[in-house]
Amino acid sequence: MGKHTDFILSPITEILQDVISSSRGVGIGIETYPLSGYIMQSAFLKMTGAQEQKMKCICWELATNDYQYRYDRYTLTRLGECSDYREKKIVYSDLINAIRKYKTDFNPEIALNKRDIRRETFSAVRDLLINSNVSTWAENYFSNFVSGGAFFAKEDFATEKELLLNVLQNKYKLLHNHRNRCAHNTLSYQENLPTLNALFSMNYKDDNYFVRFGLLILIDNIFIELYKKYLDVLREY
């Protein structure tokens, strides 16, 4: 396997693990709270950046094996940074279509068990964060996350047929907005964030780092498992 493939198959949970390990030495006292914003934001930006690069690497690997796709994707309909949900859905569709060129009856909803992916994602995030500095810095949000609130609600996964859930788009929009605020440093000078309307909105409970981490890892796990299917068909055919 090449460097691109190694990178695509490397889970971004490793970034979160590094953050937890490196922050363990500072303790959990009240004096550590000023650090929490910097550490959370740094981890978040590393994870979003890694995922954006993964999307681009997946496209490049598909283009390496399919010259028509290369022309279509890099000449006719180029992607941007792959940071928003719409472009991730495009890469998701590209990957499925690439598999179907070899295996026409491929159905990701059948080939991959989304409930297993959900459970594994939830367990990975919970087990990494529990009893860590990161979870103690925002205990209420973490408690809500662990209790099954936020987007890991079973009903979301039960009612949606598609693997990359449409129901997550609104929640991802919150993540993407925060990604842009962090990347452009608007939090340092725009003092009216979040707005009163945001605070009163029904989905404000989803606007926290644990949901953001979980959502990024969920998407990452979906793409890893789907890319493995792509590698399988390449070997087979």
mmCIF file of the C-alpha atoms, coordinates in Angstrom:
data_MODEL
# 
_entry.id   MODEL 
# 
loop_
_atom_site.group_PDB 
_atom_site.id 
_atom_site.type_symbol 
_atom_site.label_atom_id 
_atom_site.label_alt_id 
_atom_site.label_comp_id 
_atom_site.label_asym_id 
_atom_site.label_entity_id 
_atom_site.label_seq_id 
_atom_site.pdbx_PDB_ins_code 
_atom_site.Cartn_x 
_atom_site.Cartn_y 
_atom_site.Cartn_z 
_atom_site.occupancy 
_atom_site.B_iso_or_equiv 
_atom_site.pdbx_formal_charge 
_atom_site.auth_seq_id 
_atom_site.auth_comp_id 
_atom_site.auth_asym_id 
_atom_site.auth_atom_id 
_atom_site.pdbx_PDB_model_num 
ATOM 1   C CA . MET A 1 1   ? 0.000   0.000  0.000   1.00 0.00 ? 1   MET A CA 1 
ATOM 2   C CA . GLY A 1 2   ? 1.124   3.534  -0.746  1.00 0.00 ? 2   GLY A CA 1 
ATOM 3   C CA . LYS A 1 3   ? 1.402   6.494  1.584   1.00 0.00 ? 3   LYS A CA 1 
ATOM 4   C CA . HIS A 1 4   ? -2.012  7.797  0.532   1.00 0.00 ? 4   HIS A CA 1 
ATOM 5   C CA . THR A 1 5   ? -3.683  4.501  1.375   1.00 0.00 ? 5   THR A CA 1 
ATOM 6   C CA . ASP A 1 6   ? -1.874  4.253  4.704   1.00 0.00 ? 6   ASP A CA 1 
ATOM 7   C CA . PHE A 1 7   ? -3.079  7.749  5.554   1.00 0.00 ? 7   PHE A CA 1 
ATOM 8   C CA . ILE A 1 8   ? -6.680  7.060  4.461   1.00 0.00 ? 8   ILE A CA 1 
ATOM 9   C CA . LEU A 1 9   ? -6.832  3.945  6.627   1.00 0.00 ? 9   LEU A CA 1 
ATOM 10  C CA . SER A 1 10  ? -5.294  5.645  9.683   1.00 0.00 ? 10  SER A CA 1 
ATOM 11  C CA . PRO A 1 11  ? -8.137  6.565  12.065  1.00 0.00 ? 11  PRO A CA 1 
ATOM 12  C CA . ILE A 1 12  ? -8.275  10.182 13.221  1.00 0.00 ? 12  ILE A CA 1 
ATOM 13  C CA . THR A 1 13  ? -8.937  8.858  16.712  1.00 0.00 ? 13  THR A CA 1 
ATOM 14  C CA . GLU A 1 14  ? -5.133  8.708  16.881  1.00 0.00 ? 14  GLU A CA 1 
ATOM 15  C CA . ILE A 1 15  ? -5.094  12.521 16.950  1.00 0.00 ? 15  ILE A CA 1 
ATOM 16  C CA . LEU A 1 16  ? -7.501  12.546 19.878  1.00 0.00 ? 16  LEU A CA 1 
ATOM 17  C CA . GLN A 1 17  ? -5.417  9.905  21.650  1.00 0.00 ? 17  GLN A CA 1 
ATOM 18  C CA . ASP A 1 18  ? -2.292  12.069 21.263  1.00 0.00 ? 18  ASP A CA 1 
ATOM 19  C CA . VAL A 1 19  ? -4.128  15.075 22.713  1.00 0.00 ? 19  VAL A CA 1 
ATOM 20  C CA . ILE A 1 20  ? -5.321  13.092 25.727  1.00 0.00 ? 20  ILE A CA 1 
ATOM 21  C CA . SER A 1 21  ? -1.862  11.628 26.344  1.00 0.00 ? 21  SER A CA 1 
ATOM 22  C CA . SER A 1 22  ? -0.059  14.950 26.034  1.00 0.00 ? 22  SER A CA 1 
ATOM 23  C CA . SER A 1 23  ? -2.494  16.810 28.312  1.00 0.00 ? 23  SER A CA 1 
ATOM 24  C CA . ARG A 1 24  ? -2.531  14.175 31.044  1.00 0.00 ? 24  ARG A CA 1 
ATOM 25  C CA . GLY A 1 25  ? 0.489   15.670 32.787  1.00 0.00 ? 25  GLY A CA 1 
ATOM 26  C CA . VAL A 1 26  ? -1.118  19.068 33.448  1.00 0.00 ? 26  VAL A CA 1 
ATOM 27  C CA . GLY A 1 27  ? -3.626  17.655 35.923  1.00 0.00 ? 27  GLY A CA 1 
ATOM 28  C CA . ILE A 1 28  ? -7.341  18.364 36.291  1.00 0.00 ? 28  ILE A CA 1 
ATOM 29  C CA . GLY A 1 29  ? -7.355  21.247 38.734  1.00 0.00 ? 29  GLY A CA 1 
ATOM 30  C CA . ILE A 1 30  ? -9.136  24.539 38.136  1.00 0.00 ? 30  ILE A CA 1 
ATOM 31  C CA . GLU A 1 31  ? -5.826  26.096 37.117  1.00 0.00 ? 31  GLU A CA 1 
ATOM 32  C CA . THR A 1 32  ? -5.865  23.952 33.946  1.00 0.00 ? 32  THR A CA 1 
ATOM 33  C CA . TYR A 1 33  ? -9.125  25.405 32.617  1.00 0.00 ? 33  TYR A CA 1 
ATOM 34  C CA . PRO A 1 34  ? -7.463  28.316 30.758  1.00 0.00 ? 34  PRO A CA 1 
ATOM 35  C CA . LEU A 1 35  ? -5.651  25.670 28.699  1.00 0.00 ? 35  LEU A CA 1 
ATOM 36  C CA . SER A 1 36  ? -8.811  23.828 27.734  1.00 0.00 ? 36  SER A CA 1 
ATOM 37  C CA . GLY A 1 37  ? -9.898  26.182 24.978  1.00 0.00 ? 37  GLY A CA 1 
ATOM 38  C CA . TYR A 1 38  ? -6.513  26.037 23.270  1.00 0.00 ? 38  TYR A CA 1 
ATOM 39  C CA . ILE A 1 39  ? -6.215  22.263 23.560  1.00 0.00 ? 39  ILE A CA 1 
ATOM 40  C CA . MET A 1 40  ? -9.770  21.534 22.371  1.00 0.00 ? 40  MET A CA 1 
ATOM 41  C CA . GLN A 1 41  ? -9.459  23.919 19.442  1.00 0.00 ? 41  GLN A CA 1 
ATOM 42  C CA . SER A 1 42  ? -6.071  22.526 18.435  1.00 0.00 ? 42  SER A CA 1 
ATOM 43  C CA . ALA A 1 43  ? -7.369  18.945 18.472  1.00 0.00 ? 43  ALA A CA 1 
ATOM 44  C CA . PHE A 1 44  ? -10.469 19.959 16.527  1.00 0.00 ? 44  PHE A CA 1 
ATOM 45  C CA . LEU A 1 45  ? -8.510  21.765 13.802  1.00 0.00 ? 45  LEU A CA 1 
ATOM 46  C CA . LYS A 1 46  ? -6.064  18.873 13.460  1.00 0.00 ? 46  LYS A CA 1 
ATOM 47  C CA . MET A 1 47  ? -8.951  16.422 13.050  1.00 0.00 ? 47  MET A CA 1 
ATOM 48  C CA . THR A 1 48  ? -10.851 18.563 10.534  1.00 0.00 ? 48  THR A CA 1 
ATOM 49  C CA . GLY A 1 49  ? -7.652  19.203 8.586   1.00 0.00 ? 49  GLY A CA 1 
ATOM 50  C CA . ALA A 1 50  ? -6.775  15.518 8.491   1.00 0.00 ? 50  ALA A CA 1 
ATOM 51  C CA . GLN A 1 51  ? -10.247 14.622 7.266   1.00 0.00 ? 51  GLN A CA 1 
ATOM 52  C CA . GLU A 1 52  ? -10.147 17.228 4.515   1.00 0.00 ? 52  GLU A CA 1 
ATOM 53  C CA . GLN A 1 53  ? -6.815  15.833 3.330   1.00 0.00 ? 53  GLN A CA 1 
ATOM 54  C CA . LYS A 1 54  ? -8.239  12.310 3.413   1.00 0.00 ? 54  LYS A CA 1 
ATOM 55  C CA . MET A 1 55  ? -11.028 13.356 1.051   1.00 0.00 ? 55  MET A CA 1 
ATOM 56  C CA . LYS A 1 56  ? -8.442  14.718 -1.369  1.00 0.00 ? 56  LYS A CA 1 
ATOM 57  C CA . CYS A 1 57  ? -6.287  11.596 -1.072  1.00 0.00 ? 57  CYS A CA 1 
ATOM 58  C CA . ILE A 1 58  ? -9.280  9.371  -1.805  1.00 0.00 ? 58  ILE A CA 1 
ATOM 59  C CA . CYS A 1 59  ? -10.038 11.397 -4.935  1.00 0.00 ? 59  CYS A CA 1 
ATOM 60  C CA . TRP A 1 60  ? -6.422  11.199 -6.048  1.00 0.00 ? 60  TRP A CA 1 
ATOM 61  C CA . GLU A 1 61  ? -6.315  7.423  -5.551  1.00 0.00 ? 61  GLU A CA 1 
ATOM 62  C CA . LEU A 1 62  ? -9.522  7.032  -7.566  1.00 0.00 ? 62  LEU A CA 1 
ATOM 63  C CA . ALA A 1 63  ? -8.050  9.275  -10.270 1.00 0.00 ? 63  ALA A CA 1 
ATOM 64  C CA . THR A 1 64  ? -4.854  7.201  -10.344 1.00 0.00 ? 64  THR A CA 1 
ATOM 65  C CA . ASN A 1 65  ? -6.857  4.105  -11.278 1.00 0.00 ? 65  ASN A CA 1 
ATOM 66  C CA . ASP A 1 66  ? -9.476  5.740  -13.501 1.00 0.00 ? 66  ASP A CA 1 
ATOM 67  C CA . TYR A 1 67  ? -8.377  8.335  -16.037 1.00 0.00 ? 67  TYR A CA 1 
ATOM 68  C CA . GLN A 1 68  ? -11.930 9.276  -16.996 1.00 0.00 ? 68  GLN A CA 1 
ATOM 69  C CA . TYR A 1 69  ? -12.646 10.049 -13.358 1.00 0.00 ? 69  TYR A CA 1 
ATOM 70  C CA . ARG A 1 70  ? -9.427  12.063 -13.236 1.00 0.00 ? 70  ARG A CA 1 
ATOM 71  C CA . TYR A 1 71  ? -10.629 14.236 -16.108 1.00 0.00 ? 71  TYR A CA 1 
ATOM 72  C CA . ASP A 1 72  ? -14.127 14.632 -14.675 1.00 0.00 ? 72  ASP A CA 1 
ATOM 73  C CA . ARG A 1 73  ? -13.058 15.451 -11.143 1.00 0.00 ? 73  ARG A CA 1 
ATOM 74  C CA . TYR A 1 74  ? -10.008 17.613 -11.800 1.00 0.00 ? 74  TYR A CA 1 
ATOM 75  C CA . THR A 1 75  ? -11.099 19.346 -14.992 1.00 0.00 ? 75  THR A CA 1 
ATOM 76  C CA . LEU A 1 76  ? -14.890 19.523 -15.178 1.00 0.00 ? 76  LEU A CA 1 
ATOM 77  C CA . THR A 1 77  ? -16.097 19.598 -11.569 1.00 0.00 ? 77  THR A CA 1 
ATOM 78  C CA . ARG A 1 78  ? -13.285 20.409 -9.175  1.00 0.00 ? 78  ARG A CA 1 
ATOM 79  C CA . LEU A 1 79  ? -13.746 20.161 -5.439  1.00 0.00 ? 79  LEU A CA 1 
ATOM 80  C CA . GLY A 1 80  ? -12.770 22.839 -2.959  1.00 0.00 ? 80  GLY A CA 1 
ATOM 81  C CA . GLU A 1 81  ? -11.304 22.194 0.493   1.00 0.00 ? 81  GLU A CA 1 
ATOM 82  C CA . CYS A 1 82  ? -13.656 19.255 1.185   1.00 0.00 ? 82  CYS A CA 1 
ATOM 83  C CA . SER A 1 83  ? -14.487 20.833 4.519   1.00 0.00 ? 83  SER A CA 1 
ATOM 84  C CA . ASP A 1 84  ? -18.272 21.044 4.157   1.00 0.00 ? 84  ASP A CA 1 
ATOM 85  C CA . TYR A 1 85  ? -20.788 18.213 4.212   1.00 0.00 ? 85  TYR A CA 1 
ATOM 86  C CA . ARG A 1 86  ? -21.808 18.661 0.568   1.00 0.00 ? 86  ARG A CA 1 
ATOM 87  C CA . GLU A 1 87  ? -18.292 17.972 -0.700  1.00 0.00 ? 87  GLU A CA 1 
ATOM 88  C CA . LYS A 1 88  ? -17.880 15.012 1.627   1.00 0.00 ? 88  LYS A CA 1 
ATOM 89  C CA . LYS A 1 89  ? -21.077 13.594 0.121   1.00 0.00 ? 89  LYS A CA 1 
ATOM 90  C CA . ILE A 1 90  ? -19.568 14.075 -3.343  1.00 0.00 ? 90  ILE A CA 1 
ATOM 91  C CA . VAL A 1 91  ? -16.446 12.116 -2.394  1.00 0.00 ? 91  VAL A CA 1 
ATOM 92  C CA . TYR A 1 92  ? -18.677 9.484  -0.789  1.00 0.00 ? 92  TYR A CA 1 
ATOM 93  C CA . SER A 1 93  ? -20.630 9.123  -4.058  1.00 0.00 ? 93  SER A CA 1 
ATOM 94  C CA . ASP A 1 94  ? -17.394 9.042  -6.073  1.00 0.00 ? 94  ASP A CA 1 
ATOM 95  C CA . LEU A 1 95  ? -16.107 6.167  -3.961  1.00 0.00 ? 95  LEU A CA 1 
ATOM 96  C CA . ILE A 1 96  ? -19.330 4.193  -4.303  1.00 0.00 ? 96  ILE A CA 1 
ATOM 97  C CA . ASN A 1 97  ? -19.395 4.747  -8.073  1.00 0.00 ? 97  ASN A CA 1 
ATOM 98  C CA . ALA A 1 98  ? -15.776 3.610  -8.297  1.00 0.00 ? 98  ALA A CA 1 
ATOM 99  C CA . ILE A 1 99  ? -16.669 0.351  -6.538  1.00 0.00 ? 99  ILE A CA 1 
ATOM 100 C CA . ARG A 1 100 ? -19.704 -0.145 -8.782  1.00 0.00 ? 100 ARG A CA 1 
ATOM 101 C CA . LYS A 1 101 ? -17.515 -0.017 -11.887 1.00 0.00 ? 101 LYS A CA 1 
ATOM 102 C CA . TYR A 1 102 ? -16.177 -3.368 -10.723 1.00 0.00 ? 102 TYR A CA 1 
ATOM 103 C CA . LYS A 1 103 ? -19.150 -4.620 -8.711  1.00 0.00 ? 103 LYS A CA 1 
ATOM 104 C CA . THR A 1 104 ? -22.357 -3.232 -10.203 1.00 0.00 ? 104 THR A CA 1 
ATOM 105 C CA . ASP A 1 105 ? -24.663 -4.500 -7.445  1.00 0.00 ? 105 ASP A CA 1 
ATOM 106 C CA . PHE A 1 106 ? -22.672 -2.910 -4.607  1.00 0.00 ? 106 PHE A CA 1 
ATOM 107 C CA . ASN A 1 107 ? -24.929 -1.403 -1.943  1.00 0.00 ? 107 ASN A CA 1 
ATOM 108 C CA . PRO A 1 108 ? -23.081 0.342  0.908   1.00 0.00 ? 108 PRO A CA 1 
ATOM 109 C CA . GLU A 1 109 ? -26.123 0.103  3.188   1.00 0.00 ? 109 GLU A CA 1 
ATOM 110 C CA . ILE A 1 110 ? -25.937 -3.690 2.869   1.00 0.00 ? 110 ILE A CA 1 
ATOM 111 C CA . ALA A 1 111 ? -22.165 -4.129 2.603   1.00 0.00 ? 111 ALA A CA 1 
ATOM 112 C CA . LEU A 1 112 ? -21.488 -2.052 5.729   1.00 0.00 ? 112 LEU A CA 1 
ATOM 113 C CA . ASN A 1 113 ? -23.370 -2.299 9.002   1.00 0.00 ? 113 ASN A CA 1 
ATOM 114 C CA . LYS A 1 114 ? -24.090 1.280  10.032  1.00 0.00 ? 114 LYS A CA 1 
ATOM 115 C CA . ARG A 1 115 ? -25.273 0.214  13.489  1.00 0.00 ? 115 ARG A CA 1 
ATOM 116 C CA . ASP A 1 116 ? -21.918 -1.459 14.120  1.00 0.00 ? 116 ASP A CA 1 
ATOM 117 C CA . ILE A 1 117 ? -20.105 1.642  12.870  1.00 0.00 ? 117 ILE A CA 1 
ATOM 118 C CA . ARG A 1 118 ? -22.252 3.778  15.190  1.00 0.00 ? 118 ARG A CA 1 
ATOM 119 C CA . ARG A 1 119 ? -21.576 1.568  18.208  1.00 0.00 ? 119 ARG A CA 1 
ATOM 120 C CA . GLU A 1 120 ? -17.850 1.334  17.506  1.00 0.00 ? 120 GLU A CA 1 
ATOM 121 C CA . THR A 1 121 ? -17.586 5.087  17.027  1.00 0.00 ? 121 THR A CA 1 
ATOM 122 C CA . PHE A 1 122 ? -19.478 5.857  20.207  1.00 0.00 ? 122 PHE A CA 1 
ATOM 123 C CA . SER A 1 123 ? -17.432 3.338  22.213  1.00 0.00 ? 123 SER A CA 1 
ATOM 124 C CA . ALA A 1 124 ? -14.140 4.634  20.828  1.00 0.00 ? 124 ALA A CA 1 
ATOM 125 C CA . VAL A 1 125 ? -14.905 8.268  21.675  1.00 0.00 ? 125 VAL A CA 1 
ATOM 126 C CA . ARG A 1 126 ? -16.347 7.434  25.102  1.00 0.00 ? 126 ARG A CA 1 
ATOM 127 C CA . ASP A 1 127 ? -13.475 5.120  26.079  1.00 0.00 ? 127 ASP A CA 1 
ATOM 128 C CA . LEU A 1 128 ? -10.839 7.604  24.926  1.00 0.00 ? 128 LEU A CA 1 
ATOM 129 C CA . LEU A 1 129 ? -12.323 10.576 26.747  1.00 0.00 ? 129 LEU A CA 1 
ATOM 130 C CA . ILE A 1 130 ? -13.679 9.099  29.954  1.00 0.00 ? 130 ILE A CA 1 
ATOM 131 C CA . ASN A 1 131 ? -11.562 9.956  33.006  1.00 0.00 ? 131 ASN A CA 1 
ATOM 132 C CA . SER A 1 132 ? -9.405  12.271 30.871  1.00 0.00 ? 132 SER A CA 1 
ATOM 133 C CA . ASN A 1 133 ? -8.641  15.957 31.309  1.00 0.00 ? 133 ASN A CA 1 
ATOM 134 C CA . VAL A 1 134 ? -10.625 16.633 28.156  1.00 0.00 ? 134 VAL A CA 1 
ATOM 135 C CA . SER A 1 135 ? -13.868 15.244 29.574  1.00 0.00 ? 135 SER A CA 1 
ATOM 136 C CA . THR A 1 136 ? -13.511 17.000 32.943  1.00 0.00 ? 136 THR A CA 1 
ATOM 137 C CA . TRP A 1 137 ? -13.179 20.404 31.249  1.00 0.00 ? 137 TRP A CA 1 
ATOM 138 C CA . ALA A 1 138 ? -16.798 20.164 30.038  1.00 0.00 ? 138 ALA A CA 1 
ATOM 139 C CA . GLU A 1 139 ? -18.454 17.527 32.191  1.00 0.00 ? 139 GLU A CA 1 
ATOM 140 C CA . ASN A 1 140 ? -22.059 18.450 31.381  1.00 0.00 ? 140 ASN A CA 1 
ATOM 141 C CA . TYR A 1 141 ? -21.520 18.192 27.643  1.00 0.00 ? 141 TYR A CA 1 
ATOM 142 C CA . PHE A 1 142 ? -19.631 14.938 28.041  1.00 0.00 ? 142 PHE A CA 1 
ATOM 143 C CA . SER A 1 143 ? -22.346 13.495 30.281  1.00 0.00 ? 143 SER A CA 1 
ATOM 144 C CA . ASN A 1 144 ? -24.950 14.336 27.641  1.00 0.00 ? 144 ASN A CA 1 
ATOM 145 C CA . PHE A 1 145 ? -22.785 12.747 24.967  1.00 0.00 ? 145 PHE A CA 1 
ATOM 146 C CA . VAL A 1 146 ? -22.304 9.530  26.952  1.00 0.00 ? 146 VAL A CA 1 
ATOM 147 C CA . SER A 1 147 ? -25.997 9.310  27.828  1.00 0.00 ? 147 SER A CA 1 
ATOM 148 C CA . GLY A 1 148 ? -26.863 8.966  24.161  1.00 0.00 ? 148 GLY A CA 1 
ATOM 149 C CA . GLY A 1 149 ? -27.925 12.513 23.482  1.00 0.00 ? 149 GLY A CA 1 
ATOM 150 C CA . ALA A 1 150 ? -26.577 14.486 20.565  1.00 0.00 ? 150 ALA A CA 1 
ATOM 151 C CA . PHE A 1 151 ? -26.457 12.805 17.167  1.00 0.00 ? 151 PHE A CA 1 
ATOM 152 C CA . PHE A 1 152 ? -25.737 9.252  18.335  1.00 0.00 ? 152 PHE A CA 1 
ATOM 153 C CA . ALA A 1 153 ? -29.420 8.763  19.094  1.00 0.00 ? 153 ALA A CA 1 
ATOM 154 C CA . LYS A 1 154 ? -30.496 5.324  17.900  1.00 0.00 ? 154 LYS A CA 1 
ATOM 155 C CA . GLU A 1 155 ? -33.608 6.647  16.181  1.00 0.00 ? 155 GLU A CA 1 
ATOM 156 C CA . ASP A 1 156 ? -31.471 8.667  13.766  1.00 0.00 ? 156 ASP A CA 1 
ATOM 157 C CA . PHE A 1 157 ? -29.697 5.523  12.676  1.00 0.00 ? 157 PHE A CA 1 
ATOM 158 C CA . ALA A 1 158 ? -32.890 3.469  12.581  1.00 0.00 ? 158 ALA A CA 1 
ATOM 159 C CA . THR A 1 159 ? -34.859 5.813  10.323  1.00 0.00 ? 159 THR A CA 1 
ATOM 160 C CA . GLU A 1 160 ? -32.089 6.731  7.876   1.00 0.00 ? 160 GLU A CA 1 
ATOM 161 C CA . LYS A 1 161 ? -31.340 4.229  5.132   1.00 0.00 ? 161 LYS A CA 1 
ATOM 162 C CA . GLU A 1 162 ? -28.260 5.950  3.784   1.00 0.00 ? 162 GLU A CA 1 
ATOM 163 C CA . LEU A 1 163 ? -24.874 5.186  5.292   1.00 0.00 ? 163 LEU A CA 1 
ATOM 164 C CA . LEU A 1 164 ? -23.651 8.793  5.319   1.00 0.00 ? 164 LEU A CA 1 
ATOM 165 C CA . LEU A 1 165 ? -26.705 10.049 7.132   1.00 0.00 ? 165 LEU A CA 1 
ATOM 166 C CA . ASN A 1 166 ? -28.638 13.009 5.784   1.00 0.00 ? 166 ASN A CA 1 
ATOM 167 C CA . VAL A 1 167 ? -29.881 13.615 9.325   1.00 0.00 ? 167 VAL A CA 1 
ATOM 168 C CA . LEU A 1 168 ? -26.358 14.656 10.276  1.00 0.00 ? 168 LEU A CA 1 
ATOM 169 C CA . GLN A 1 169 ? -26.196 17.589 7.870   1.00 0.00 ? 169 GLN A CA 1 
ATOM 170 C CA . ASN A 1 170 ? -27.634 20.164 10.280  1.00 0.00 ? 170 ASN A CA 1 
ATOM 171 C CA . LYS A 1 171 ? -25.354 18.957 13.045  1.00 0.00 ? 171 LYS A CA 1 
ATOM 172 C CA . TYR A 1 172 ? -22.383 19.055 10.697  1.00 0.00 ? 172 TYR A CA 1 
ATOM 173 C CA . LYS A 1 173 ? -23.287 22.636 9.773   1.00 0.00 ? 173 LYS A CA 1 
ATOM 174 C CA . LEU A 1 174 ? -22.661 23.612 13.392  1.00 0.00 ? 174 LEU A CA 1 
ATOM 175 C CA . LEU A 1 175 ? -19.299 21.859 13.212  1.00 0.00 ? 175 LEU A CA 1 
ATOM 176 C CA . HIS A 1 176 ? -18.408 23.545 9.917   1.00 0.00 ? 176 HIS A CA 1 
ATOM 177 C CA . ASN A 1 177 ? -19.336 26.987 11.241  1.00 0.00 ? 177 ASN A CA 1 
ATOM 178 C CA . HIS A 1 178 ? -17.092 26.452 14.249  1.00 0.00 ? 178 HIS A CA 1 
ATOM 179 C CA . ARG A 1 179 ? -14.319 25.152 12.008  1.00 0.00 ? 179 ARG A CA 1 
ATOM 180 C CA . ASN A 1 180 ? -14.441 28.388 10.020  1.00 0.00 ? 180 ASN A CA 1 
ATOM 181 C CA . ARG A 1 181 ? -14.490 30.524 13.179  1.00 0.00 ? 181 ARG A CA 1 
ATOM 182 C CA . CYS A 1 182 ? -11.408 28.707 14.496  1.00 0.00 ? 182 CYS A CA 1 
ATOM 183 C CA . ALA A 1 183 ? -9.554  28.663 11.170  1.00 0.00 ? 183 ALA A CA 1 
ATOM 184 C CA . HIS A 1 184 ? -10.093 32.405 10.633  1.00 0.00 ? 184 HIS A CA 1 
ATOM 185 C CA . ASN A 1 185 ? -9.699  33.277 14.324  1.00 0.00 ? 185 ASN A CA 1 
ATOM 186 C CA . THR A 1 186 ? -12.979 35.187 14.508  1.00 0.00 ? 186 THR A CA 1 
ATOM 187 C CA . LEU A 1 187 ? -13.487 33.960 18.075  1.00 0.00 ? 187 LEU A CA 1 
ATOM 188 C CA . SER A 1 188 ? -10.718 36.313 19.236  1.00 0.00 ? 188 SER A CA 1 
ATOM 189 C CA . TYR A 1 189 ? -12.458 39.503 18.108  1.00 0.00 ? 189 TYR A CA 1 
ATOM 190 C CA . GLN A 1 190 ? -16.115 38.714 17.385  1.00 0.00 ? 190 GLN A CA 1 
ATOM 191 C CA . GLU A 1 191 ? -17.553 38.874 20.876  1.00 0.00 ? 191 GLU A CA 1 
ATOM 192 C CA . ASN A 1 192 ? -21.192 38.230 19.932  1.00 0.00 ? 192 ASN A CA 1 
ATOM 193 C CA . LEU A 1 193 ? -20.656 34.503 19.271  1.00 0.00 ? 193 LEU A CA 1 
ATOM 194 C CA . PRO A 1 194 ? -22.712 32.507 19.903  1.00 0.00 ? 194 PRO A CA 1 
ATOM 195 C CA . THR A 1 195 ? -25.710 34.726 19.228  1.00 0.00 ? 195 THR A CA 1 
ATOM 196 C CA . LEU A 1 196 ? -28.797 34.716 21.446  1.00 0.00 ? 196 LEU A CA 1 
ATOM 197 C CA . ASN A 1 197 ? -30.717 32.986 18.659  1.00 0.00 ? 197 ASN A CA 1 
ATOM 198 C CA . ALA A 1 198 ? -28.110 30.212 18.628  1.00 0.00 ? 198 ALA A CA 1 
ATOM 199 C CA . LEU A 1 199 ? -28.349 29.798 22.394  1.00 0.00 ? 199 LEU A CA 1 
ATOM 200 C CA . PHE A 1 200 ? -32.121 29.404 22.186  1.00 0.00 ? 200 PHE A CA 1 
ATOM 201 C CA . SER A 1 201 ? -32.058 27.023 19.217  1.00 0.00 ? 201 SER A CA 1 
ATOM 202 C CA . MET A 1 202 ? -33.098 23.397 19.650  1.00 0.00 ? 202 MET A CA 1 
ATOM 203 C CA . ASN A 1 203 ? -29.779 22.016 18.404  1.00 0.00 ? 203 ASN A CA 1 
ATOM 204 C CA . TYR A 1 204 ? -27.434 24.181 20.498  1.00 0.00 ? 204 TYR A CA 1 
ATOM 205 C CA . LYS A 1 205 ? -26.761 21.121 22.669  1.00 0.00 ? 205 LYS A CA 1 
ATOM 206 C CA . ASP A 1 206 ? -24.968 19.661 19.627  1.00 0.00 ? 206 ASP A CA 1 
ATOM 207 C CA . ASP A 1 207 ? -22.621 22.645 19.378  1.00 0.00 ? 207 ASP A CA 1 
ATOM 208 C CA . ASN A 1 208 ? -19.800 21.330 21.537  1.00 0.00 ? 208 ASN A CA 1 
ATOM 209 C CA . TYR A 1 209 ? -16.465 19.589 21.082  1.00 0.00 ? 209 TYR A CA 1 
ATOM 210 C CA . PHE A 1 210 ? -17.618 16.090 22.039  1.00 0.00 ? 210 PHE A CA 1 
ATOM 211 C CA . VAL A 1 211 ? -20.266 16.072 19.335  1.00 0.00 ? 211 VAL A CA 1 
ATOM 212 C CA . ARG A 1 212 ? -17.762 17.547 16.901  1.00 0.00 ? 212 ARG A CA 1 
ATOM 213 C CA . PHE A 1 213 ? -15.170 14.886 17.735  1.00 0.00 ? 213 PHE A CA 1 
ATOM 214 C CA . GLY A 1 214 ? -17.775 12.126 17.503  1.00 0.00 ? 214 GLY A CA 1 
ATOM 215 C CA . LEU A 1 215 ? -19.136 13.348 14.194  1.00 0.00 ? 215 LEU A CA 1 
ATOM 216 C CA . LEU A 1 216 ? -15.693 13.632 12.618  1.00 0.00 ? 216 LEU A CA 1 
ATOM 217 C CA . ILE A 1 217 ? -14.775 10.146 13.817  1.00 0.00 ? 217 ILE A CA 1 
ATOM 218 C CA . LEU A 1 218 ? -18.081 8.697  12.598  1.00 0.00 ? 218 LEU A CA 1 
ATOM 219 C CA . ILE A 1 219 ? -17.521 10.119 9.103   1.00 0.00 ? 219 ILE A CA 1 
ATOM 220 C CA . ASP A 1 220 ? -13.912 8.926  9.210   1.00 0.00 ? 220 ASP A CA 1 
ATOM 221 C CA . ASN A 1 221 ? -14.967 5.382  10.110  1.00 0.00 ? 221 ASN A CA 1 
ATOM 222 C CA . ILE A 1 222 ? -17.508 5.314  7.288   1.00 0.00 ? 222 ILE A CA 1 
ATOM 223 C CA . PHE A 1 223 ? -14.895 6.359  4.736   1.00 0.00 ? 223 PHE A CA 1 
ATOM 224 C CA . ILE A 1 224 ? -12.299 3.920  6.086   1.00 0.00 ? 224 ILE A CA 1 
ATOM 225 C CA . GLU A 1 225 ? -14.688 0.965  5.809   1.00 0.00 ? 225 GLU A CA 1 
ATOM 226 C CA . LEU A 1 226 ? -15.873 2.066  2.375   1.00 0.00 ? 226 LEU A CA 1 
ATOM 227 C CA . TYR A 1 227 ? -12.310 2.528  1.129   1.00 0.00 ? 227 TYR A CA 1 
ATOM 228 C CA . LYS A 1 228 ? -11.474 -0.987 2.322   1.00 0.00 ? 228 LYS A CA 1 
ATOM 229 C CA . LYS A 1 229 ? -14.301 -2.244 0.079   1.00 0.00 ? 229 LYS A CA 1 
ATOM 230 C CA . TYR A 1 230 ? -12.763 -0.314 -2.804  1.00 0.00 ? 230 TYR A CA 1 
ATOM 231 C CA . LEU A 1 231 ? -9.368  -1.950 -2.170  1.00 0.00 ? 231 LEU A CA 1 
ATOM 232 C CA . ASP A 1 232 ? -11.059 -5.362 -2.034  1.00 0.00 ? 232 ASP A CA 1 
ATOM 233 C CA . VAL A 1 233 ? -12.638 -4.987 -5.474  1.00 0.00 ? 233 VAL A CA 1 
ATOM 234 C CA . LEU A 1 234 ? -9.369  -3.739 -6.944  1.00 0.00 ? 234 LEU A CA 1 
ATOM 235 C CA . ARG A 1 235 ? -7.604  -6.871 -5.700  1.00 0.00 ? 235 ARG A CA 1 
ATOM 236 C CA . GLU A 1 236 ? -10.423 -9.106 -6.882  1.00 0.00 ? 236 GLU A CA 1 
ATOM 237 C CA . TYR A 1 237 ? -10.653 -7.684 -10.395 1.00 0.00 ? 237 TYR A CA 1 
# 
